[in-house]
Amino acid sequence: MRILKTLLISCMLQLFILNMAAQERVVYDLFVNDTTVNFTGKQKRTLAINGQIPAPTLQFTEGDTAVIHIHNLMNEETSLHWHGILLPNQFDGVSHLTSAPIMPGTTVTYEFPIVQNGTYWYHSHTGVQEQMGLYGALIIHKRENDQKFRHEDHLPEFTVLLSDWTDMGAGEVNRKLHTANDWFKIRKKSVQSYGEAITKGHFGTKLKSEWKRMDAMDVSDVYYEKFLANGQEQISIPDLTPGSRIRLRIVNGGASSYFWLRYSGGRITVIANDGMDVVPVEVDRMIIAVSETYDIIVTVPEHGSAELQATAEDRSGSTSVWIGNGMKHPIEPLPKLDYFAGMKMMNDMMKMNGDITDMGMKMELQKMDMNEAMYPEISSMSHSNHSNPSGSPDKMEKEMSHDAHSGHSMDMGNDNNTSAPVTLNYDMLRSPYKTTLPEGAFRELRFELTGNMDRYVWTLDNKTVSESDKILIREGENLRIVLYNNSMMRHPMHLHGHFFRVLNSHGEYSPLKFGVDIMPGETDTIEFHAGEESRGDWFFHCHILYHMMSGMGRIFSYEDSPPNPQIPHPEKAIRHLYHEDRMFYFTAENDFLFNGNAGSAEYFNTRWSFQGEWQLGYDSDKGYEAEIRAGRYIGRMQWLMPFVGAEWKNHRGSSTEKNIFGQKLKKDNRFAAVAGIRYTLPMRIVAEARINSYGRVRLQLEREDIPLTNRLRMNLMGNTDKEYNIGLNYIITSWFGVSASYNSEMKWGAGVKLTY
C-alpha cells in the first residue's frame, strides 16, 4: 500500500510539473509609434508596432498565459483587438466599448489565458489605424498531447499575412469614399463610362443601370498602390524539400481587399478556416475575405519554385509567395474583370426601389458567386459545374458523408473532366467534430445588410450602430442570426468574443467561424451559444474598415453583466464609439473660369447635409448668386431630402425676372428664405421643388458627373426660372481638372476646376 501511495504521489507530481511546463507565461512587448515607409517609391508617414509592418507575429501554445505589454509612444490614443481570440471581455480591445483606450505615453498590460489553437491576428480598433499598419498575425499551436492533433500539424509551416497599402492617408481615403469622389474608379479604370459602354456594345446596359439609379459596378471601394505579403510585394520560402508538403497559415489583414489564392504547383488543400480545423478539401482556387484566416497545404515542386498568387478581387494588383528553389514557375495572371457583364447581371437583380430580387434562386454559402459573370476565365459551359463542383448531388453527398475522423482529403473535382476551376465555398467546409450547441432555448434574430454607395452609408436594417439600441442577450440561450445582404457589396461580418456555426449541408458538422462573408443577394444563417464566460458587450460588424466606420454593425450586450473595470463610465464611453458613424465630412469644388467663378460645398454625415452654392460673374452686369440649405436624407436609399435655406441674388441691369409660371420677382439685391425637397429620379437625375418666402415656386432637374469617358464628365441643369447650364470637366488629378461651360447667366466660360 505504501509503494502504491508513493507511485500515485509521484505520478501526480509529474503530471503537475508537465501541466505547469505546458502553461507557460509568454510575454511580449509591443511598442506602437509613428514611422516612415516606402512601398511605392515615396516616403510616407504611417504607424507601426516595433518599427515594422506588419507587426511581429505572436506565437503561443494552447494552455499558455499571454502577457502582452502595449507601449503607446504616439501622441494619439490607440488600441489592439485580438481578432478571434476567446478572452475576458475587458481585454477584447475595442476602445470605449470593451477596453479603455491606450492613451499617449502610457503602457497597458493585457493578460489572459490561451484556451484555443489556430491561426488568428490582431489589429488596432481605433479609427483608421488598422489601414495605417497596426496589424499582425497571432498563431496558437496545439499541444502535442491534444487528442485533436492531426498529421497535418506535424508539417513545416509558414505564416503569410496579406494586406493592402495606399499612399493616400487612410483618413483621406475615408473622406473621399463618403464624398463620392470618382478618383479610385479612375485609377482602377472601372468607371464604366458611356464611351466605353458604346465601344463594348453595352450602351443599353449602361442606360438600364442608370435608369435604376445604380452606381458603376465594382467589387472593391478603394484603389491600392500595392498589395503585400508579410509587408513585401514578393516573398520566398526556399529551404524546403522538393516534393514535400508545407502548411501555410494565411491571414487577410487587408482593410478592404479580398484576395483570390491560386497556386502554380498544383491544387490547394484547405485544412482550417478562422482557426478551426475542417476536414481537408482540395480546390483549384479560393477567395479569402477581409479578416478571414485559412490554413492550407501545398506541395513543394520537384523542380524550381512555384507561385502562390494572392490577387485582389478587383484584379488591380497581386502579391506572391514563391515556394521552393530554382527557376520560377509563375501562374497565369487573372484577366481584368468584365464590368459590363456584371452590370448586366445586376440590372436583372436590382428592383427600381433599390432592393435586390432573388430571381427565384436561394443564394447562400457562396455557392453562387454573383461576381462570376465578370470573370472572363470562367466559360458559360463550366458555370453549372462551378456552382456544384462535385458533379451530381448524390455523388457530392456521398463524398461529404464519409468518416470525418479519417483524415482523408475530399476531392471536389469535376466528374465530367471540364476545365472549370474548383472554387472553395462555405458549403464545402465540414468540421471534423460535432458543433451542435448546448441544449437550450433558441432565439432568432434577422438582419438586412443595407447601404448606399453614392453617399457611402452602410447599415443593418437601415440603421447605423449609433442609431440602434444594444441587442440584449441572456446567458445560456442560443442565438440564431439570419443575415440577408440587400446591398451591392460583399460584407464580411465578424462577431467579437464568440465562435459561431455557419449552417450548411453538414448539419451537426457545420463549421465554426468568427466571420462570415455574405455576397449580394445572399442569405446565411449563423448560431452561437451565450455562455457565462462571455458576459459583457461585444461588437458585431462588417470588417471592411470603411463600412464599419460608416456604421454597419450592432452591439450584443449580455443582461446583468458585471461592471467592466476598463469602462467606469459606460454611457460617456459609448458616445466615443458612436462618433465614428456620426462623423461629418466636408467636400467642395470650385470652377475658376475666365468669365466668372462657380462652386459648391457640403458638410454632411449619414443623415444630415449642409450645402452651399455660389456663382459670381466678373463683368459688372453679371452680379452674383448664392444659396445655403440644410436638409435630412430620408429612406434606405436616401433618395429624398427635405430642406430649408436661404438665397441671395443680385443681377445688376435688370429689375425683374419672370419664370415659366408667369411669376415675377426682383432680380437685383434679393434675399429670400426657401423650403423644398430634392429627390433622385431614374437616370440619377436630381429633381428639386422649392418655394421661397415670396411665394415663388421653382422646379429644377440636375445631373452631375455624367461619365462620358474615364476622365471626362458632363453636368446638366435646367429649371423653371429659365436658368440652365451645361458643363464639361476633364479630371487630371484627384483635386485638379480643366473645365468649360455655358451658363444662361454668365454665358461661355473655361478654366480650371479644383476639388476637395
ABEGO torsion letter per residue (X at the ends): XAAAAAAAAAAAAAAAAAAAAABBBBBBBBBBBBBBBBAAGBBBBBBBBGGBOBBBBBBBBBGBBBBBBBBBABABBBBBBBBGBBBBAAAAGBBGAABBBBBBGBBBBBBBBBABBEBBBBBBABEAAAAAGBBBBBBBBBBAABAABBAAAABBBBBBBBBBBBABBAAAAAAAAAAGBAAAAAAAGAAGBAAAAAAAGAAAAAAAAAAAGBBBBBABABBBABBBBGGBABBBBABBBBGBBBBBBBBBABAABBBBBBBAAEBBBBABBGGBBBBBBBBABBBBBBGBBBBBBBBBBABEBBBBBBBBAAGAEBBBBBBEBEBBBBBBBBBBBBAAAAAAAAAAABBAAGBBBAGGBBBBGGABBAAAAABAABBAAAAAAAABAAEBAAAAAAAAABBAAAGBBBBABBAAGBABBBBBBAAABBBABBABBBBEBBBBBBBBBBBBAAAGBBBBGGBBAAABBBBBBBBGBBBBBBBBBABABBBBBBBBGBBBBBBBAAEAABBBBABBBBBBGBBBBBBBBBBAAABEBBBBBBABAAAAAAGBEBBBBBBGBBBBAABABAAAAAAAAAAAAABBBBBBBBBBBAAEBBBBBBBBBAABBBBBBBBBBABAAAEBBBBBBBBBBBEAAGABBBBBBBBBBBBBGBABBBBAAGBBBBABGBBBBBBBBBBBBBGGBBBBBBBBAAGBBBBBBBBBGBBABAABBBBBBBBAAGBBBBBBBBBABAABBBBBBBBAAAEBBBEBBBBX
